[in-house]
């Protein structure tokens, strides 16, 4: 039985990934779900697995820190979002990736790719982690984020700079732009699409309903069970609650 480790700091994503994996490959055994660099390093120093599904950004840092702290010779499928340059890079060095939000058929393809390599005569040679790290670093430096959005304003089309946008939020199945001067405009992008188009230094996916600009945040107060409630200006039509799982990542982002 193939032993699989999931490293993902957002539990809803981890659970979804686990369910998808077991639907596709019932013979896979999910031995653990971890959410940080430190727990993953500790696990790998004391256990062996055949495959790791690894998110890039974890609750206590970048997953590449794992490679600095312990030897990793296990095939890895990354669960992350990068531009086309990185997609080509993954394919060139025989390491696959899953773009969030997860797609079951893409996961099936990634697992099939792993199975071919895993059962090959020289499976270790197919994974060059130093080269992967180099390519991903270049990808991050080269990535261009969207700076302006076109919106309809009465009978005109208006261009809004991202620096003017306090938040993107979902309301009644529509996605809206909230500007710092408290105007609302609708957009055809989904929050998932926007999350990949916006510079993560400036915008954070607080929950399923909104993306917020760092300059919109007034403060955060402890809610129940380590959740956080955000107070932003201007306000949205609903309370902004950050889950217990996402709170460490939010704090890390806020202090960058």
LINMOFEN-V870936 format. One record per residue. RES is the residue in one letter. SS is DSSP state (H for helix, E for strand, L for the rest). PHI is phi in radians with two decimals (* if undefined). PSI is psi in whole degrees, 0 to 359 (NA if undefined). Layout:
RES/SS/PHI/PSI  RES/SS/PHI/PSI
This chain:
X/L/*/134  X/E/-1.36/124  X/E/-1.58/128  X/E/-2.16/136  X/E/-1.99/133  X/E/-1.88/127  X/E/-2.08/106  X/L/-2.73/127  X/L/-1.59/359  X/L/-1.93/109  X/H/-1.07/323  X/H/-1.04/320  X/H/-1.17/321  X/H/-1.12/317  X/H/-1.14/319  X/H/-1.10/316  X/H/-1.08/315  X/H/-1.02/313  X/H/-1.10/318  X/H/-1.09/315  X/H/-1.03/313  X/H/-1.23/334  X/H/-1.20/320  X/H/-1.38/317  X/L/-2.26/86  X/L/-1.06/340  X/L/-1.46/355  X/E/-1.34/141  X/E/-1.98/117  X/E/-1.42/103  X/E/-1.39/333  X/E/-2.95/160  X/E/-2.17/117  X/E/-2.02/159  X/L/-2.22/8  X/L/-2.59/165  X/H/-1.11/313  X/H/-1.09/316  X/H/-1.21/328  X/H/-1.22/317  X/H/-1.04/314  X/H/-1.07/317  X/H/-1.09/312  X/H/-1.18/335  X/H/-1.33/345  X/H/-2.16/358  X/L/-2.49/162  X/L/-2.15/142  X/L/-2.37/170  X/L/-1.76/337  X/E/-2.69/141  X/E/-2.15/131  X/E/-1.70/117  X/E/-2.21/121  X/E/-1.36/151  X/L/-1.35/312  X/E/-1.72/116  X/E/-1.94/176  X/L/-1.12/334  X/L/-2.11/20  X/E/2.54/195  X/E/-1.54/138  X/L/-1.12/342  X/H/-1.17/343  X/H/-1.12/335  X/H/-1.06/318  X/H/-1.18/334  X/H/-1.32/333  X/H/-1.75/343  X/L/-2.72/157  X/L/-1.34/130  X/L/-2.13/117  X/L/-2.21/38  X/L/-2.01/137  X/E/-0.96/139  X/E/-2.23/136  X/E/-1.96/116  X/E/-1.43/143  X/E/-2.00/99  X/E/-2.85/189  X/L/-2.38/120  X/L/-2.39/168  X/L/-1.37/181  X/H/-1.06/327  X/H/-1.00/314  X/H/-1.23/325  X/H/-1.02/314  X/H/-1.09/322  X/H/-1.11/317  X/H/-1.00/315  X/H/-1.16/323  X/H/-1.13/326  X/L/-1.86/16  X/L/1.14/24  X/L/-1.95/132  X/L/-1.72/176  X/E/-2.60/161  X/E/-2.16/125  X/E/-1.46/130  X/L/-1.42/144  X/L/-1.22/150  X/L/-1.12/140  X/L/-2.09/128  X/H/-1.11/322  X/H/-1.24/325  X/H/-1.18/324  X/H/-1.13/318  X/H/-1.04/317  X/H/-1.11/318  X/H/-1.13/319  X/H/-1.16/320  X/H/-1.07/321  X/H/-1.12/316  X/H/-1.04/314  X/H/-1.05/322  X/H/-1.13/317  X/H/-1.25/318  X/H/-1.06/325  X/L/-1.68/8  X/L/-1.45/169  X/L/-1.27/331  X/L/-2.29/66  X/L/-1.19/326  X/H/-1.15/328  X/H/-1.21/345  X/H/-1.42/352  X/L/-2.09/110  X/L/-1.97/92  X/H/-1.25/328  X/H/-1.13/318  X/H/-1.14/320  X/H/-1.07/315  X/H/-1.05/318  X/H/-1.09/316  X/H/-1.16/320  X/H/-1.20/325  X/H/-1.11/316  X/H/-1.10/320  X/H/-1.08/316  X/H/-1.11/321  X/H/-1.23/328  X/H/-1.56/348  X/L/-1.18/134  X/L/-1.90/130  X/L/-1.76/153  X/L/-1.19/134  X/L/-1.88/339  X/E/-2.43/151  X/E/-2.24/136  X/E/-1.58/132  X/E/-2.31/157  X/E/-1.57/127  X/E/-2.25/103  X/L/1.02/241  X/L/-1.80/19  X/E/-2.18/166  X/E/-1.91/129  X/E/-2.09/144  X/E/-1.82/128  X/E/-2.05/127  X/E/-1.30/144  X/H/-1.06/335  X/H/-1.19/344  X/H/-1.57/353  X/E/-1.72/122  X/E/-1.47/328  X/E/-2.92/158  X/E/-2.02/135  X/E/-2.56/156  X/E/-1.74/137  X/E/-2.68/118  X/L/0.95/47  X/L/1.23/7  X/E/-1.96/154  X/E/-1.91/130  X/E/-2.11/153  X/E/-1.75/128  X/E/-1.91/118  X/E/-1.56/165  X/L/-1.15/338  X/L/-1.61/19  X/L/1.20/33  X/L/-1.74/154  X/E/-2.13/133  X/E/-2.35/142  X/E/-1.51/157  X/E/-2.43/154  X/L/-1.54/354  X/L/-1.34/148  X/L/-1.45/164  X/H/-1.13/326  X/H/-1.12/317  X/H/-1.13/318  X/H/-1.13/324  X/H/-1.02/327  X/H/-1.53/341  X/H/-1.54/340  X/L/-1.71/148  X/L/-1.19/118  X/L/-1.14/347  X/L/-1.23/332  X/L/-1.84/330  X/E/-2.11/143  X/E/-2.28/135  X/E/-1.42/96  X/E/-1.19/320  X/E/-2.87/194  X/L/-1.20/345  X/L/-1.83/349  X/E/-2.78/154  X/E/-2.06/132  X/E/-2.12/147  X/E/-1.46/142  X/H/-1.06/330  X/H/-1.38/352  X/H/-1.50/348  X/E/-1.43/121  X/E/-1.47/308  X/E/-2.92/174  X/E/-2.30/135  X/E/-2.07/147  X/E/-1.19/127  X/L/-1.73/210  X/H/-1.47/143  X/H/0.91/48  X/H/1.21/11  X/L/-1.30/162  X/E/-2.12/141  X/E/-1.93/124  X/E/-1.66/141  X/E/-1.93/118  X/E/-2.16/162  X/L/-2.35/119  X/L/-1.35/162  X/L/-1.35/156  X/L/-1.72/170  X/L/-1.26/3  X/L/-2.58/164  X/L/-1.24/145  X/E/-1.84/107  X/E/-1.93/128  X/E/-1.78/129  X/L/-1.16/164  X/H/-1.03/319  X/H/-1.16/325  X/H/-1.57/345  X/H/-1.00/315  X/H/-1.06/320  X/H/-1.15/322  X/H/-1.11/316  X/H/-1.10/319  X/H/-1.09/316  X/H/-1.11/318  X/H/-1.17/332  X/L/-1.71/6  X/L/-1.20/NA
